[in-house]
């Protein structure tokens, strides 16, 4: 069963910028879709607590990004 993440939840993930396993926090951020100039506001993402870099996008945020991509 997949867990539904919420803003403020903490997890552990590998940060590509820090190059190590770090504690991460889920936040709402604006995400730019790859190969487009389309930006989607208020997307739940996983953020490194050490460097503030976006680490990952949880599966529950993907429908929001797909919907924004189809509407362009």
C-alpha positions as CSV (number, residue, x, y, z in Angstrom):
1,X,0.0,0.0,0.0
2,X,1.3,3.4,-1.0
3,X,1.5,6.1,1.6
4,X,-0.1,9.5,0.9
5,X,2.4,12.2,1.8
6,X,1.3,15.5,3.2
7,X,3.0,18.9,3.4
8,X,5.4,18.9,6.4
9,X,6.0,15.1,6.4
10,X,9.6,13.9,6.6
11,X,11.3,11.0,4.8
12,X,14.8,9.8,3.8
13,X,16.0,10.0,0.3
14,X,19.2,10.4,-1.7
15,X,19.9,14.0,-2.7
16,X,21.7,14.2,-6.1
17,X,23.2,17.6,-5.2
18,X,24.5,16.5,-1.7
19,X,25.4,13.1,-3.1
20,X,24.3,11.3,0.1
21,X,21.3,10.0,2.0
22,X,19.5,12.9,3.7
23,X,16.4,13.7,5.6
24,X,13.8,15.2,3.3
25,X,10.6,17.2,3.8
26,X,7.5,17.4,1.6
27,X,6.6,20.9,0.4
28,X,4.5,22.7,-2.2
29,X,6.6,24.1,-5.0
30,X,6.3,25.3,-8.5
31,X,7.6,22.6,-11.0
32,X,8.7,23.3,-14.6
33,X,7.8,20.4,-16.9
34,X,10.7,18.9,-18.8
35,X,11.2,20.1,-22.4
36,X,8.5,22.8,-22.0
37,X,8.2,26.2,-20.4
38,X,5.1,25.1,-18.6
39,X,5.2,25.7,-14.8
40,X,2.8,24.0,-12.5
41,X,2.2,25.7,-9.1
42,X,1.6,24.0,-5.8
43,X,2.9,20.6,-6.6
44,X,3.8,18.4,-3.6
45,X,7.5,17.5,-3.9
46,X,10.2,16.0,-1.7
47,X,12.9,18.5,-0.7
48,X,16.4,18.0,0.8
49,X,16.6,19.7,4.2
50,X,20.3,20.4,3.8
51,X,20.5,22.1,0.4
52,X,16.8,22.9,-0.3
53,X,17.0,21.0,-3.7
54,X,13.9,19.1,-5.0
55,X,14.7,15.4,-4.6
56,X,11.6,13.7,-6.0
57,X,7.9,14.0,-6.9
58,X,5.7,11.5,-5.1
59,X,3.3,9.4,-7.2
60,X,0.3,11.2,-5.8
61,X,1.4,14.4,-7.6
62,X,1.7,12.9,-11.0
63,X,-2.0,13.2,-12.0
64,X,-1.7,17.0,-11.3
65,X,1.3,17.2,-13.6
66,X,-0.3,15.1,-16.3
67,X,-3.4,17.3,-16.2
68,X,-1.4,20.5,-16.6
69,X,0.5,18.9,-19.5
70,X,-2.7,18.0,-21.3
71,X,-4.2,21.5,-20.9
72,X,-1.3,23.3,-22.6
